[in-house]
Amino acid sequence: MVSVQAQLTAKGGDVDKRLGLLASWTEAFVGDLFEESHGVRTREESYATLAFTDGSNIIVNPNTTAIIRKSRIDKLDKSADAEITLVEGGLLSKLSAAGKERSKYVLNAGNSSTELNTQNFLAENNGGTDVKLSNYDGEAMVSANNVIVTIRKDEGTIIRGNDAPLPPVKLLPAPEFLSSKLDTIIYQNDFLLIFEGVENAVRYRVEYSSSYDFDESVTIREINNPRLLINNLALGTTFLRIQSIDELELKGPFTETLRVIRNEDTKAPPIFGDQFRKSIYFVRSNSVEISGVTEPDAVVTINAKPVKVSNSGTFTDNISMQSIDEIVIVTSTDGSQNTSRKELRVVQLTEDYVFNVKLGGVDIKDEISASNTEKTITGRAFPEMEVELKNGETVKTVKTDSQGRWGVTMNVQQGKLSITFKANQTGIETLTKSYTVK
């Protein structure tokens, strides 16, 4: 056996190294080599990965101090003999297949010593006397106070002070995602993670990272309920996994890795609805119901007032009109702050307004004098309307212009003259008024 060095292959945040038990802590950099008696220390929200010659890795969790007690290799079969002491914090051992089969890895934590024959093992010591050990593969032999306990796959144990290890405890299973798909594409800034809760879980640990191996830009969140809103998710791919935590604070196995892909969205959410197909929407009362469809996750406002959007994207709200001719503004904004806008002109049809009719430039009263010569009848209503005039067997039809103006020329005979206004819109009643012609 000859001494070999472990290498710092990845880091995030502030990571320190100590080149000997009596040396001072200095900043560590990716590529640094660690020999026997060297130490590594992470800070809050930082992490490090140490790689050994047989392909095995030790992931150093945040707020952790660890010391390499032994790091040697057999030149003949390339097997490693390594011993690491966890002073405080957490270490995740990821042995390679060769490391599990041929090498000897010993992890010391508190009063315990564990020989690893597993590719996935977590040791935690939060600075006190208690040590929590969780095994997710193979088996590990835990020794403390002259008692040896073997913990197999998805089992854990606790060593309290100088006591012997507790009998193996079955770890809680991993939570399940609500969707069977492990790929999710989003276009908004935030991502709502929802999963099935696990019976007897007191908390859940959520990790997400830009790296599939969770060795870069790792964020850790512990939550009490099976849902988490992740704000301002970075563009690109984020990898996410979850663990259940039991009442002993032992962490169960991780879920499968969920991949969340956030694409940049520059397209505003559409607004659909029959009311928006025309430039004017006619009503008879002084209120109007505005309804439409947009994206389910969009935020909708009508005249700057937020309106609830259903899971199918529909929205409805009643607007009280302050005048007979108003502009209603509808906006829809998605999570990327793309906004679409619709303006709808809403007009209340009233007899007082539309029946302001003139004959030869003079306001028409209830009675009109008959004439054998053609007279011009004019008025002003609203655009997109049709005006029909009937006098005996004479029928004249005209459309209003863009200003709502209209006019016809006709002989007015004795009897009745009826004027009818029709809106270019289904479901709206017509307005009709009759005049006596003498």
MARZA-81321 format. One record per residue (C-alpha): x, y, z; residue in three letters. Coordinates in steps of 0.001 Angstrom, whole numbers, padded with zeros to 6 digits, always signed. Each point is the difference from the previous one (the first is absolute). Layout:
REM residues N
XYZala
...
REM end
This chain:
REM residues 438
+000000+000000+000000met
+001236+003478-000890val
-001435+003366+000979ser
-002096+001758-002643val
-001820+003287-000181gln
-003677+000784-000330ala
-000937+002894-002264gln
-002546+002783+000373leu
-001931-000414-003264thr
-002973+002280+000662ala
-000968+002738+002416lys
-002681+002571+000536gly
+000176+002978+002327gly
+002767+000400+002587asp
+002129-003134+000486val
+003150-000101+002159asp
+002900-002431+000354lys
+002455-000722+002791arg
+003307-001658-000889leu
+000634-001739+003320gly
-001640-000164+003405leu
+001867+003069+001309leu
-000153+002082-003180ala
-002306+002952-000640ser
-003047-000122-002208trp
+000442+001554-003456thr
-002207+000247-003062glu
-000285-003189-002055ala
-000207-000095-003786phe
-001182-002612-002481val
+002982-002203-000836gly
+001563+000205+003481asp
+001441-003272+001337leu
-000652-001359+003491phe
+002333-002387+001818glu
-000231-001841+003303glu
-000751+002380+002924ser
-001297+002683-002357his
-003398+001502+000732gly
-002835+001496-002040val
-002637+002424+001268arg
-003141+001384-001608thr
-002103+002940+001098arg
-003712+000701-000088glu
-001440-000699-003468glu
+003350-001320-001268ser
+001111-003516-000913tyr
+002976-001949-001335ala
+000753-003293-001751thr
+003138-002028+000753leu
+000963-002627-002599ala
+002152-003043+000815phe
+002177-002011-002366thr
-002432-002933-000347asp
-002763+002286-001288gly
-001792+000385+003336ser
-001253+003413+001129asn
-000720+001561+003368ile
-002473+002891-000162ile
+000501+002513+002801val
-003308+001601+000987asn
-000398+003628+001190pro
+001359+000941+003454asn
+002247-003053+000109thr
+003526-000675+001231thr
+001735-003268-000924ala
+003543-001376+000276ile
+001680-002594-002207ile
+001626-002396+002470arg
+001248-002472-002578lys
+000218-000058-003800ser
+001999-002863-001502arg
-000100-002272-003029ile
+001202-003505-000818asp
+002120+000233-003134lys
-000839-003559-001018leu
-003819+000005-000053asp
-000534+003788+000228lys
-002173-000440+003083ser
-000202+002916+002412ala
+000256+000130+003764asp
-001534+003234+001247ala
-001164+001284+003357glu
-001872+003256+000459ile
-001125+001668+003214thr
-003128+002132+000054leu
+000515+002695+002631val
-003369+001647-000601glu
-002501+000405-002807gly
-000788-002636-002604gly
+001864-002262-002435leu
-001567-001936-002864leu
+002197-002896-001107ser
-000390-001012-003649lys
+002293-002989-000478leu
+000737-001204-003501ser
-000777-003599-000937ala
+003711-000803+000339ala
+000155+001832+003312gly
-002950-001961+001361lys
+001407-003331-001184glu
+003727+000283+000774arg
+000731+003102+002080ser
-000317+000654+003705lys
-001657+003227+001040tyr
-000481+000841+003667val
-002014+002986+001132leu
+000357+001223+003583asn
-002690+002177+001558ala
-000326+000743+003705gly
+000566-003213+001959asn
-000669-002216-003026ser
+002063-001563-002738ser
-001669-001341-003148thr
+001491-002256-002640glu
-001748+000672-003287leu
-001032-002628-002502asn
-002514+002274-001659thr
-000078+002497-002843gln
-002306+002434+001771asn
+000402+000792+003704phe
-000764+003126+002049leu
+001603+000914+003331ala
-001163+003030+002004glu
+001253+001618+003178asn
-001427+003422+000732asn
+002728+000929+002445gly
-001431-001871+002983gly
+000621-003508+001256thr
-002694-001722-002083asp
+000842-001518-003381val
-002569-000959-002644lys
+000914-002582-002641leu
-002137-000869-003047ser
+000822-002665-002567asn
-001573-000103-003470tyr
+001889-002887-001647asp
+001841-003190+000951gly
+000843-000101+003688glu
+002106+001767+002610ala
+001471-001361+003244met
-000358+002539+002808val
+002099-000395+003130ser
-000397+001977+003238ala
+000617-000899+003657asn
+001133-003523-001001asn
-003315-000698-001747val
-000239-000631-003742ile
-003211+000595-001926val
-000434-000684-003714thr
-002341+002365-001822ile
-001162-001135-003407arg
-001581+001814-002914lys
-002499+002689+001077asp
+000787-000456+003682glu
+001522+002368+002518gly
+001177+000240+003582thr
+000849+002583+002638ile
+002896+000090+002454ile
-000764+002144+003031arg
+003153+001152+001762gly
+002039-002994+001152asn
-002912-002426-000331asp
-000128-002966-002329ala
-001756+000461-003364pro
-003767-000319+000008leu
-001399-003071-001757pro
-000450+000598-003744pro
-002969+002224-000867val
-001868-000269-003291lys
+000277+003332-001803leu
-003095+001719-001336leu
-000578-000482-003735pro
+000590+002771-002489ala
-002991+002232-000776pro
-001706-000435-003358glu
-000480+002720-002584phe
-003600+000591-001067leu
+000956-000442-003646ser
+001622-003131-001389ser
+002062+002182-002329lys
+003410+001053+001285leu
+000338+002871-002486asp
-001888+003259+000449thr
+000202+003051-002261ile
-001011+003380+001411ile
-000012+003518-001417tyr
-000551+002007+003180gln
+002565+001087+002610asn
-001387-002120+002839asp
-000599-003731+000340phe
-002493-001563+002416leu
+001198-003425+001141leu
-002795-002253+001277ile
+000480-003633+000992phe
-001694-002768+001981glu
+000683+000173+003719gly
+001503-002982+001834val
-001632-001442+003106glu
+001952+000754+003218asn
+002234+002553-001722ala
+000604+003051+002199val
+001762+001997-002719arg
+001274-000227-003550tyr
+003389+000982-001381arg
-000014+001439-003511val
+003208+000436-001970glu
+000262+001683-003386tyr
+003071+000647-002087ser
+001203+000919-003480ser
+001932-003298-000037ser
-001474-003477-000373tyr
+002553-001226+002574asp
-000981+002787+002430phe
+003585+001199+000279asp
-000549+003551-001287glu
-002245+002860+001155ser
-001899-002170+002471val
-002886+001542+001945thr
-001436-001890+002985ile
-003439+000698+001471arg
-001727-001814+002853glu
-003789+000277+000038ile
-002847-001322+002149asn
-002580-000494-002754asn
+000187-001803-003361pro
+000098+003180-002085arg
+002643+002627-000655leu
-000052+003149-002123leu
+003439+000513-001536ile
+000366+003643-000983asn
+002098+001385-002846asn
+001080-003321-001450leu
+003007+000447-002278ala
-000381-000329-003753leu
+001056-003408-001263gly
-000163-003318+001859thr
-000381-000471+003742thr
+000224-003452+001586phe
-002085-000708+003088leu
-000338-002809+002551arg
-001743-000529+003359ile
+000529-002006+003205gln
-002362-000812+002870ser
+001197+000650+003563ile
-001348-002100+002878asp
-000439+000828+003690glu
+003568-001190+000718leu
+001271+002537-002568glu
+001180-002812-002281leu
-000240+000839-003684lys
-001503-002532-002386gly
+001122-000697-003574pro
-000350+002655-002665phe
-002719+000018-002608thr
+000922-000458-003611glu
+001413+003208-001397thr
-002554+002403-001447leu
+001192+002197-002855arg
-001610+003435-000249val
+000765+001886-003202ile
-000744+003698+000059arg
-000150+001549-003452asn
-000004+003686-000692glu
-003507+001069-000912asp
-000409+003120-002112thr
-003532-000684-001205lys
-002852+001645+001870ala
-002961-002183+001014pro
-002924+000338-002427pro
-003441+001309+000948ile
-002946-001630-001753phe
-003730+000690+000198gly
-003011+000739-002188asp
-000210+003526+001404gln
+003453+000863-001338phe
-000769-000928-003605arg
-001598+003391-000676lys
+001131+003483+000837ser
-003280+000851+001798ile
-002045-002081+002411tyr
-003604+001180+000498phe
-002039-000401+003191val
-003416+001269+001115arg
+000665+000286+003757ser
+002593+002069+001852asn
+002135-003047+000819ser
+001843-002533-002120val
+001461-003456+000602glu
+003491-000296-001472ile
+001195-003558-000595ser
+002786-001700-001906gly
+002707-002639-000036val
+003766+000285+000503thr
+002846-002150+001369glu
-000943-001652+003340pro
+003068+001370+001815asp
-000427+003560-001257ala
-000985+002989+002136val
-003017+001791-001477val
-001196+003523+000742thr
-003124+001766-001253ile
+000296+003768+000310asn
+003023-000600+002304ala
-002039-002230+002337lys
+001407-003555+000481pro
-002386-002715-001163val
+000084-003684+000952lys
+001100-002405-002748val
-001247-003598+000110ser
+002133-003101-000551asn
-001249-000061-003594ser
+000959+003650-000574gly
-003509+001500+000002thr
-000774+003280+001764phe
-003180+002046+000597thr
-000793+003292+001704asp
-002885+002498+000106asn
+000745+003646-000750ile
-002290+002875+001006ser
-000020+002681-002674met
+000489+003623+000971gln
-001106+001282-003418ser
-001763-001402-003056ile
+003257-000218-001978asp
+003091-001413+001731glu
+003284-001755-000762ile
+000641-003188+002016val
+003661-001082+000165ile
+000839-003677+000554val
+003598-001129+000610thr
+001522-003455+000394ser
+003541-000385+001400thr
+001981-003242+000203asp
+002784-000989+002397gly
+002636+001485-002310ser
-001810+003360+000214gln
-001131-000148-003624asn
-003272+001924-000220thr
-002742+000023-002604ser
-002664+002708-000040arg
-003485+000237-001457lys
-002101+003150-000199glu
-003745-000480-000274leu
-002341+002899-000682arg
-003228-000638+001912val
-003072+002013-000994val
-003319+000146+001829gln
-002818+000445-002500leu
-002586+002510+001230thr
-002977+001461-001823glu
+000882+003520+001110asp
+003317-000197-001835tyr
-000798-001850-003230val
-003368+001632-000729phe
+001456+003454-000384asn
-001320+000156-003579val
-000364+003002-002313lys
-002219+000565-003024leu
+001375+002652-002314gly
+002306+001123+002803gly
-002847+000400+002527val
-000501-002306+003000asp
-002823-002480-000574ile
-002823+000104+002536lys
-002668-002616+000520asp
-001885+001339-003030glu
+001416+000701-003468ile
-001536+001889-002894ser
-000405-002001-003203ala
+001912+001124-003081ser
-000263-000850-003687asn
+003603+001003-000547thr
+003048-001908+001220glu
+001247+000926+003436lys
+003307-000870+001653thr
-000218-001799+003326ile
+003237-000085+002017thr
+001223-001096+003399gly
+003002-001085+002022arg
+000195-003291+001909ala
+003092-002237+000209phe
+002237-001748-002525pro
-000809-003562-001106glu
-003772+000563+000098met
-002704-000320-002629glu
-002940+002426-000254val
-003271-001037-001643glu
-002756+002511-000866leu
-003537-001105-001017lys
-002708+002297-001323asn
-002916-001794-001598gly
+001486-002331-002590glu
+003264+001917-000130thr
+002927-001605+001840val
+003439+001601+000196lys
+003050-001605+001633thr
+003317+001691+000725val
+003100-000764+002077lys
+001600+002465+002360thr
+003463+001304-000835asp
+003121-000107+002217ser
-001376+002937+001995gln
-003447-001546+000368gly
-001577+002433-002479arg
-002686-001036-002478trp
-002442+001594-002451gly
-002650-000905-002623val
-002089+001945-002520thr
-003652-000998-000460met
-003564+001214-000492asn
-001899-000013+003278val
-003661-001023-000526gln
-002893+000153+002422gln
-000208-002866+002470gly
+002839-001274+002157lys
+003759+000440-000259leu
+001889-002607+002013ser
+003729+000179+000614ile
+001841-003118+001246thr
+003614-000202+001214phe
+001708-003396-000239lys
+003373-000755+001567ala
+002416-002148-001999asn
+000019-002510+002852gln
-002032-003099+000827thr
-002028-000070+003184gly
-000647+003746+000209ile
-003581+001211-000476glu
-000883+002670-002561thr
-001285+003462+000823leu
-003092+001183-001920thr
-001999+003192+000163lys
-003015+001083-002068ser
-001014+003506-001041tyr
-003395+001185-001287thr
+000052+001584-003451val
-002911+002387-000735lys
REM end
